[in-house]
Amino acid sequence: MSDSSSDIGLVGLAVMGQNLALNIADHGFRISVYNRTTSKTEEFVAANPGTPGGVVGTSSLEEFVKSIKRPRKVIILVQAGGPTDAVITGLTELLDPDDIIIDGGNALWTDTIRREQELNEKGFRFIGSGVSGGEEGARFGPSLMPGGKESAWNELKPIWEAIAAKVDETTGKPIEGAEPGKPIEGGVPCATYIGDNGAGHYVKMVHNGIEYGDMQMICEAYTLMDNLLGIKPEEMSSVFGEWNQGVLDSFLIEITADILGQKDPETGQPFVDIVLDAAGQKGTGKWTSINALDMGIAAPCIAEAVFARCISALKEERVAAAKVLDAKLEPFDGDTAEFVQAIHDALYCSKICSYAQGFQLMREAQNEYDWNLDFGQISMIWRGGCIIRARFLQKIFEAYQTNPDIANLLLDPYFKSEIDRCQANWRKVVATAALHGVPLPCFSSALSYYDSYRSARLPANLLQGQRDFFGAHTYERVDRKRGNTFHIDWPVSGRPQIQVKP
């Protein structure tokens, strides 16, 4: 092998790194790989000979850097935080000005902004790229969300567009069938330039927050069928399989049908019945919720999905509480088939609200960080490769194509008509669940969000009065221009005096 023969390099050969490297090599790009544990690099290269582009193993960072063509492009796929910073530090001692470092991990977007600034000052270029789709996506086509300087993106673009998932240009449906050494040809790549500095990782974070909501809402549909209707997992598998043929067609609905149909290899019981009901999380949903609070954007579906995981983790406390707390509820006596359809509609309406919240959050973020986000393109690249890929995203793409400045997806004519069609069942499900003690944090918070957003008057007028009374925080008036604030000198007795705050 001659020096400087590789088109790109990758540091970090955990599962995601290995799969992404093979995806790149399958598309004819020569890739150098490096892992801190040399034996892992050697095993990986030995196990994957004869790829179209070729995989070059290296035993040191120095050898790794020398093996890549200038200007070098280096992908980092290691643990977020300190380990990523450590790899960047090691690389900058060896790279040349104008070389490009690409962080493909789940980095906090503010870390990405900091890293880009630091690297730009040293003459390097930096891309923070969201990579969604899990292990299979990395291997056969992920959804890619790069942010950074556009000049750097233009150099990475041929590789990123080649390895990304592809969707049909007409229908927007994912094109499937990729195999090792035989990538998908044609179609629209699920990769686009997101914006400056941390925009790519920010959009990936919101994607993950929406993913939290999607997963929890599906679980709420499941628990209604399980605890309220007494439907067996194998029957539920058929229900979700049928739903996957309609408006709820998505990767998560598809795998839910598969999971519910799975038997436990040890006992032969339904798999879901032997899995402990205590969920974990890696933090991106929490980041999204905290950021929504920081920016004053209502994203209750995402937050409730995070809280649902938190309370699920209190398994021992919940088991103890179940022996003490009793709601004395009556069993469900309605029509099962009709209620299953109502659950479908409630899931659909809640999903619309959850995505509307995510896109509103991104809209506020672009103002906060001076980004110029193309929401139509963002929804487009989520149509394939990523965990939240769904038929539904084509309608979001079309909504932004029609009106790029729409304030909220709920105002789009298509989504308005869909909620008008389904909301009676949505309300029926939330009300019935409350009467029968089935917790639906996302379904019910989504309905409250919808009702709040459609309300011309909310009780915040009383709240303003409370704040002015105990803290002199002032209030605005309905008969004066917005922005003018007033304060009442609240006496113990006597008539209050209205004063304009200086």
C-alpha positions as CSV (number, residue, x, y, z in Angstrom):
1,M,0.0,0.0,0.0
2,S,1.3,3.5,-0.9
3,D,0.9,6.4,1.5
4,S,-2.0,8.7,1.2
5,S,-4.2,6.3,-0.8
6,S,-7.4,6.4,1.3
7,D,-10.3,8.6,0.5
8,I,-11.4,8.9,4.2
9,G,-10.5,7.6,7.6
10,L,-12.4,6.4,10.6
11,V,-11.4,6.3,14.3
12,G,-13.4,4.0,16.6
13,L,-14.3,0.4,15.7
14,A,-17.2,-0.3,17.9
15,V,-20.3,-1.7,16.2
16,M,-21.4,1.6,14.7
17,G,-17.9,2.4,13.5
18,Q,-17.4,-1.0,11.9
19,N,-20.7,-0.9,10.0
20,L,-20.2,2.6,8.8
21,A,-16.7,1.8,7.6
22,L,-18.1,-1.2,5.6
23,N,-20.8,0.9,4.1
24,I,-18.3,3.4,2.9
25,A,-16.0,0.7,1.5
26,D,-19.0,-1.0,-0.3
27,H,-19.6,2.3,-2.2
28,G,-16.1,2.2,-3.7
29,F,-14.3,4.5,-1.3
30,R,-11.0,3.4,0.2
31,I,-11.1,3.8,4.0
32,S,-8.4,3.7,6.6
33,V,-9.5,2.6,10.1
34,Y,-7.9,3.0,13.5
35,N,-8.8,1.7,16.9
36,R,-6.9,2.2,20.2
37,T,-6.9,-1.6,20.6
38,T,-4.8,-2.7,17.7
39,S,-6.0,-6.3,17.8
40,K,-9.6,-5.1,17.1
41,T,-8.4,-3.3,14.0
42,E,-6.5,-6.4,12.8
43,E,-9.5,-8.6,13.4
44,F,-11.9,-6.3,11.6
45,V,-9.7,-5.9,8.5
46,A,-9.1,-9.7,8.4
47,A,-12.8,-10.4,8.6
48,N,-13.7,-8.0,5.7
49,P,-11.4,-8.6,2.7
50,G,-12.4,-7.8,-0.9
51,T,-14.7,-4.8,-0.3
52,P,-15.1,-2.7,-3.5
53,G,-13.2,0.3,-2.0
54,G,-10.9,-1.5,0.4
55,V,-10.4,-1.3,4.1
56,V,-6.9,-0.2,5.3
57,G,-5.9,-1.1,8.9
58,T,-3.5,1.1,10.8
59,S,-1.8,0.5,14.1
60,S,-1.1,4.1,15.2
61,L,-2.6,7.5,14.7
62,E,0.5,8.6,12.8
63,E,0.2,5.8,10.3
64,F,-3.5,6.4,10.1
65,V,-3.2,10.1,9.2
66,K,-0.4,9.5,6.7
67,S,-2.6,6.9,4.8
68,I,-5.3,9.5,3.9
69,K,-5.4,11.8,0.9
70,R,-5.2,15.5,1.4
71,P,-7.3,17.4,2.4
72,R,-7.9,14.6,4.9
73,K,-11.4,13.6,6.0
74,V,-11.5,11.8,9.4
75,I,-14.6,10.4,11.0
76,I,-14.7,10.0,14.8
77,L,-17.1,7.4,16.2
78,V,-16.2,7.1,19.9
79,Q,-18.0,7.8,23.1
80,A,-19.4,11.4,23.3
81,G,-17.8,13.9,25.6
82,G,-14.3,13.5,26.9
83,P,-13.3,10.6,24.7
84,T,-14.2,12.6,21.6
85,D,-12.2,15.6,22.8
86,A,-9.2,13.3,23.5
87,V,-9.3,11.9,19.9
88,I,-9.6,15.3,18.4
89,T,-6.6,16.5,20.4
90,G,-4.5,13.6,19.2
91,L,-5.5,14.2,15.6
92,T,-4.8,17.9,15.6
93,E,-1.2,17.2,16.5
94,L,-0.9,15.3,13.2
95,L,-3.3,16.8,10.7
96,D,-2.6,19.7,8.4
97,P,-4.6,23.0,8.0
98,D,-7.8,22.6,6.0
99,D,-8.2,18.9,7.0
100,I,-11.7,17.9,8.0
101,I,-12.7,16.2,11.3
102,I,-16.2,14.7,11.3
103,D,-17.8,13.8,14.6
104,G,-20.5,11.2,13.9
105,G,-21.4,10.5,17.5
106,N,-24.4,11.7,19.6
107,A,-22.7,14.8,20.7
108,L,-24.3,17.6,22.6
109,W,-24.8,20.4,20.1
110,T,-23.1,23.0,22.3
111,D,-20.0,20.8,22.5
112,T,-20.1,20.8,18.7
113,I,-20.3,24.6,18.5
114,R,-17.3,24.8,20.9
115,R,-15.3,22.2,19.0
116,E,-15.8,23.9,15.6
117,Q,-14.7,27.3,17.0
118,E,-11.6,25.8,18.6
119,L,-10.7,23.9,15.4
120,N,-11.4,26.7,13.1
121,E,-9.0,28.9,15.1
122,K,-6.3,26.3,14.5
123,G,-7.0,26.2,10.8
124,F,-9.0,22.9,10.7
125,R,-12.5,22.3,9.5
126,F,-15.1,20.5,11.6
127,I,-18.4,18.8,10.8
128,G,-20.8,17.5,13.5
129,S,-23.0,15.0,11.8
130,G,-26.0,13.2,13.2
131,V,-26.1,9.5,12.2
132,S,-29.4,7.8,12.7
133,G,-30.5,4.3,12.0
134,G,-28.7,2.1,14.5
135,E,-26.4,-0.7,13.5
136,E,-28.3,-1.7,10.4
137,G,-28.6,1.9,9.2
138,A,-24.9,2.5,9.6
139,R,-24.2,-0.7,7.5
140,F,-26.8,-0.3,4.7
141,G,-27.9,3.4,4.7
142,P,-28.4,5.8,7.6
143,S,-30.0,9.2,7.7
144,L,-27.2,11.7,7.9
145,M,-27.5,15.3,9.4
146,P,-24.2,17.2,8.9
147,G,-23.6,20.6,10.2
148,G,-20.5,22.9,9.9
149,K,-18.9,25.0,7.3
150,E,-20.5,24.5,3.9
151,S,-17.1,24.2,2.2
152,A,-16.3,21.2,4.4
153,W,-19.7,19.7,3.6
154,N,-19.1,20.0,-0.1
155,E,-16.0,17.9,0.2
156,L,-17.7,15.2,2.3
157,K,-21.0,15.3,0.3
158,P,-20.1,12.6,-2.4
159,I,-19.3,10.1,0.4
160,W,-22.2,11.0,2.7
161,E,-24.8,11.0,-0.2
162,A,-23.5,7.7,-1.5
163,I,-23.7,5.8,1.9
164,A,-27.0,7.4,3.0
165,A,-30.4,5.6,2.9
166,K,-32.3,6.2,-0.3
167,V,-36.0,7.0,-0.9
168,D,-38.1,6.8,-4.0
169,E,-38.2,10.2,-5.7
170,T,-42.0,9.9,-6.4
171,T,-43.4,8.2,-3.4
172,G,-40.9,9.1,-0.7
173,K,-40.8,5.5,0.4
174,P,-37.5,3.9,1.5
175,I,-35.7,1.8,-1.1
176,E,-34.7,-1.4,0.5
177,G,-32.6,-4.4,-0.4
178,A,-29.0,-3.4,0.2
179,E,-26.6,-6.3,0.8
180,P,-22.9,-6.4,1.7
181,G,-21.0,-5.3,-1.4
182,K,-24.3,-4.5,-3.2
183,P,-25.5,-1.0,-2.2
184,I,-28.7,0.6,-3.4
185,E,-28.4,2.4,-6.7
186,G,-30.5,5.5,-7.5
187,G,-33.1,7.2,-5.3
188,V,-32.9,10.4,-3.3
189,P,-30.2,10.2,-0.5
190,C,-31.3,10.8,3.1
191,A,-28.5,13.3,3.7
192,T,-28.5,17.1,3.4
193,Y,-26.5,20.0,4.7
194,I,-28.3,21.2,7.9
195,G,-26.5,24.4,8.7
196,D,-23.6,26.0,10.6
197,N,-21.7,24.7,13.6
198,G,-23.9,22.6,15.9
199,A,-27.0,22.5,13.6
200,G,-26.5,18.9,12.5
201,H,-26.2,17.5,16.0
202,Y,-29.0,19.7,17.3
203,V,-31.4,18.3,14.6
204,K,-30.2,14.8,15.5
205,M,-31.0,15.5,19.1
206,V,-34.6,16.6,18.3
207,H,-34.9,13.5,16.1
208,N,-34.1,11.4,19.1
209,G,-36.5,13.4,21.3
210,I,-39.3,12.7,18.7
211,E,-38.2,9.1,18.8
212,Y,-38.7,9.0,22.5
213,G,-42.3,10.3,22.0
214,D,-43.0,7.8,19.2
215,M,-41.8,4.8,21.3
216,Q,-43.8,5.9,24.4
217,M,-47.0,6.5,22.4
218,I,-46.7,3.0,20.8
219,C,-46.3,1.6,24.3
220,E,-49.4,3.4,25.4
221,A,-51.4,1.9,22.6
222,Y,-50.0,-1.5,23.7
223,T,-50.9,-1.0,27.3
224,L,-54.5,-0.1,26.4
225,M,-54.8,-3.3,24.5
226,D,-53.1,-5.3,27.2
227,N,-54.5,-3.9,30.5
228,L,-57.9,-2.5,29.3
229,L,-58.9,-4.9,26.5
230,G,-57.1,-8.0,27.5
231,I,-55.8,-8.7,24.0
232,K,-53.0,-11.2,23.8
233,P,-49.6,-10.3,22.3
234,E,-50.0,-12.4,19.2
235,E,-53.3,-10.7,18.4
236,M,-51.7,-7.3,19.0
237,S,-48.9,-8.3,16.6
238,S,-51.6,-8.7,13.9
239,V,-53.2,-5.3,14.8
240,F,-49.9,-3.5,14.6
241,G,-49.1,-5.3,11.3
242,E,-52.4,-4.1,9.9
243,W,-51.7,-0.5,11.2
244,N,-48.4,-0.6,9.3
245,Q,-50.3,-0.8,6.0
246,G,-51.9,2.6,6.6
247,V,-51.1,6.1,7.8
248,L,-49.1,4.7,10.7
249,D,-46.7,2.9,8.4
250,S,-43.3,3.2,10.0
251,F,-40.2,1.4,11.2
252,L,-41.2,1.5,14.8
253,I,-44.7,0.1,14.1
254,E,-43.2,-2.6,12.0
255,I,-40.8,-3.8,14.6
256,T,-43.5,-3.5,17.3
257,A,-45.5,-6.1,15.3
258,D,-42.4,-8.3,15.2
259,I,-41.7,-7.9,18.9
260,L,-45.3,-8.7,19.9
261,G,-45.2,-11.8,17.8
262,Q,-41.9,-13.1,19.2
263,K,-41.8,-16.0,21.6
264,D,-39.3,-16.2,24.5
265,P,-36.7,-18.9,23.5
266,E,-36.5,-20.2,27.1
267,T,-40.1,-20.5,28.2
268,G,-42.1,-20.3,24.9
269,Q,-44.2,-17.5,26.5
270,P,-44.8,-14.2,24.6
271,F,-41.5,-12.3,24.7
272,V,-43.0,-9.1,26.0
273,D,-44.4,-10.9,29.0
274,I,-41.0,-11.9,30.3
275,V,-39.3,-8.5,29.7
276,L,-38.9,-6.3,32.8
277,D,-40.9,-3.1,32.6
278,A,-38.1,-0.7,33.5
279,A,-36.7,1.3,30.6
280,G,-33.2,2.9,30.2
281,Q,-32.1,6.0,28.3
282,K,-28.9,7.6,27.1
283,G,-29.8,11.2,27.6
284,T,-30.8,12.7,24.2
285,G,-34.5,12.9,25.1
286,K,-33.6,14.6,28.3
287,W,-31.4,17.1,26.4
288,T,-34.3,17.9,24.1
289,S,-36.7,18.4,27.0
290,I,-34.2,20.7,28.9
291,N,-33.6,22.7,25.7
292,A,-37.3,23.1,25.1
293,L,-37.7,24.5,28.7
294,D,-34.7,26.8,28.2
295,M,-36.1,28.2,25.0
296,G,-39.7,28.4,26.3
297,I,-41.1,26.0,23.7
298,A,-43.9,23.6,24.7
299,A,-42.7,20.0,23.9
300,P,-44.8,18.0,26.5
301,C,-44.9,14.8,24.4
302,I,-41.1,14.5,24.4
303,A,-40.8,15.5,28.1
304,E,-43.6,13.0,29.2
305,A,-41.8,10.3,27.3
306,V,-38.7,10.9,29.3
307,F,-40.6,11.0,32.5
308,A,-42.3,7.8,31.6
309,R,-38.9,6.1,31.4
310,C,-38.0,7.7,34.7
311,I,-41.0,6.3,36.5
312,S,-40.7,2.9,34.9
313,A,-37.2,2.7,36.5
314,L,-38.9,2.8,40.0
315,K,-39.9,-0.8,39.6
316,E,-39.6,-1.8,43.3
317,E,-41.5,1.3,44.4
318,R,-44.3,0.7,41.9
319,V,-44.7,-2.9,43.0
320,A,-45.0,-1.8,46.6
321,A,-47.3,1.1,45.8
322,A,-49.6,-1.3,43.8
323,K,-50.4,-3.1,47.1
324,V,-51.4,0.1,48.8
325,L,-53.0,2.4,46.2
326,D,-56.3,1.4,44.7
327,A,-58.5,3.4,42.3
328,K,-61.5,1.1,42.7
329,L,-62.2,1.0,38.9
330,E,-64.8,-0.8,36.9
331,P,-63.7,-3.2,34.1
332,F,-64.1,-2.0,30.5
333,D,-67.4,-3.1,28.9
334,G,-67.3,-1.4,25.5
335,D,-66.9,-2.8,22.0
336,T,-63.3,-4.1,21.6
337,A,-63.0,-3.7,17.9
338,E,-64.3,-0.1,17.9
339,F,-61.9,0.8,20.8
340,V,-58.9,-0.7,18.9
341,Q,-59.7,1.7,16.0
342,A,-60.0,4.5,18.5
343,I,-56.6,3.7,19.9
344,H,-55.2,3.8,16.3
345,D,-56.7,7.3,15.9
346,A,-55.4,8.5,19.3
347,L,-51.9,7.3,18.4
348,Y,-52.1,9.1,15.0
349,C,-53.3,12.4,16.5
350,S,-50.7,12.3,19.3
351,K,-48.0,11.6,16.8
352,I,-48.9,14.7,14.7
353,C,-48.7,16.8,17.9
354,S,-45.4,15.3,18.9
355,Y,-43.8,16.1,15.5
356,A,-45.4,19.6,15.5
357,Q,-43.6,20.2,18.8
358,G,-40.3,19.0,17.5
359,F,-40.4,21.2,14.5
360,Q,-41.5,24.2,16.6
361,L,-38.4,23.6,18.8
362,M,-36.1,23.6,15.7
363,R,-37.7,26.7,14.4
364,E,-36.9,28.5,17.7
365,A,-33.4,27.1,17.8
366,Q,-32.6,28.6,14.3
367,N,-33.5,32.0,15.7
368,E,-31.4,31.4,18.9
369,Y,-28.3,30.2,17.0
370,D,-28.7,32.1,13.7
371,W,-29.2,29.0,11.6
372,N,-31.2,28.7,8.4
373,L,-32.9,25.4,8.7
374,D,-34.8,23.9,5.8
375,F,-37.6,21.9,7.5
376,G,-38.8,20.3,4.3
377,Q,-35.3,18.9,3.7
378,I,-35.0,17.7,7.3
379,S,-38.3,15.8,7.1
380,M,-37.1,14.5,3.7
381,I,-33.9,12.9,5.1
382,W,-35.9,11.4,8.0
383,R,-38.1,9.4,5.5
384,G,-35.5,6.6,5.2
385,G,-32.6,5.2,7.2
386,C,-33.5,6.7,10.6
387,I,-35.4,5.2,13.5
388,I,-38.4,7.5,13.1
389,R,-38.7,6.8,9.3
390,A,-42.4,6.7,8.4
391,R,-44.9,7.3,5.6
392,F,-46.1,10.2,7.7
393,L,-42.9,12.2,7.0
394,Q,-43.8,12.6,3.3
395,K,-46.8,14.7,4.4
396,I,-44.6,16.8,6.6
397,F,-42.2,17.3,3.6
398,E,-45.2,18.3,1.5
399,A,-46.5,20.7,4.2
400,Y,-43.2,22.6,4.2
401,Q,-42.9,22.5,0.4
402,T,-46.3,24.2,0.3
403,N,-45.6,26.7,3.1
404,P,-42.0,26.9,4.3
405,D,-43.0,29.5,7.0
406,I,-45.9,27.6,8.5
407,A,-46.0,28.4,12.2
408,N,-47.1,24.9,13.3
409,L,-47.8,21.7,11.5
410,L,-51.3,21.6,13.1
411,L,-52.2,24.5,10.8
412,D,-51.3,22.6,7.6
413,P,-54.6,21.7,5.8
414,Y,-53.8,18.0,5.6
415,F,-52.9,17.6,9.3
416,K,-55.9,19.8,10.3
417,S,-58.2,17.5,8.3
418,E,-56.7,14.4,9.8
419,I,-57.1,15.6,13.4
420,D,-60.7,16.8,12.6
421,R,-61.3,13.2,11.3
422,C,-59.8,11.4,14.3
423,Q,-60.1,13.6,17.3
424,A,-63.4,12.2,18.6
425,N,-61.7,8.8,19.0
426,W,-58.6,10.5,20.5
427,R,-60.8,12.2,23.2
428,K,-62.7,8.9,23.8
429,V,-59.4,7.0,24.4
430,V,-57.9,9.6,26.8
431,A,-61.2,9.9,28.7
432,T,-61.8,6.1,28.9
433,A,-58.2,5.5,30.1
434,A,-58.6,8.1,32.8
435,L,-61.9,6.5,34.0
436,H,-60.2,3.0,34.0
437,G,-56.8,4.0,35.5
438,V,-54.6,3.4,32.6
439,P,-51.7,5.9,32.4
440,L,-51.3,7.7,29.1
441,P,-48.8,10.4,29.6
442,C,-48.1,11.1,25.9
443,F,-51.6,10.7,24.6
444,S,-53.1,12.9,27.2
445,S,-50.4,15.6,27.1
446,A,-50.7,15.7,23.3
447,L,-54.4,16.3,23.6
448,S,-53.8,19.1,26.2
449,Y,-51.3,20.6,23.8
450,Y,-53.7,20.5,21.0
451,D,-56.5,22.1,23.1
452,S,-54.1,24.7,24.5
453,Y,-52.8,25.7,21.0
454,R,-56.4,26.0,19.6
455,S,-57.5,28.2,22.6
456,A,-57.8,31.9,21.9
457,R,-57.9,32.5,25.7
458,L,-56.0,30.5,28.4
459,P,-56.1,31.1,32.1
460,A,-52.7,32.7,32.1
461,N,-54.6,36.0,32.8
462,L,-55.2,34.8,36.4
463,L,-51.6,33.6,36.6
464,Q,-50.4,37.1,35.7
465,G,-52.6,38.5,38.5
466,Q,-51.1,36.0,41.0
467,R,-47.5,36.8,40.0
468,D,-48.3,40.6,40.3
469,F,-49.9,40.1,43.7
470,F,-47.1,38.1,45.4
471,G,-44.1,39.4,43.5
472,A,-44.9,42.6,41.7
473,H,-44.0,40.9,38.4
474,T,-46.5,43.1,36.5
475,Y,-49.1,42.2,33.9
476,E,-50.2,43.1,30.4
477,R,-53.8,44.3,29.6
478,V,-56.1,43.2,26.8
479,D,-57.0,46.9,26.1
480,R,-53.4,48.1,25.6
481,K,-50.6,47.3,23.2
482,R,-48.6,44.1,23.9
483,G,-45.4,44.9,25.7
484,N,-46.8,47.6,28.0
485,T,-46.7,46.4,31.6
486,F,-48.7,47.4,34.6
487,H,-48.7,46.8,38.3
488,I,-51.4,47.1,41.0
489,D,-50.4,48.3,44.4
490,W,-52.2,45.5,46.2
491,P,-53.5,46.9,49.6
492,V,-54.8,44.9,52.5
493,S,-58.1,46.8,52.2
494,G,-59.5,49.6,50.1
495,R,-59.5,50.2,46.4
496,P,-56.4,49.1,44.3
497,Q,-54.5,51.8,42.4
498,I,-53.3,51.1,38.9
499,Q,-49.8,52.2,38.2
500,V,-47.6,51.9,35.0
501,K,-44.3,50.3,35.9
502,P,-41.4,52.8,35.3
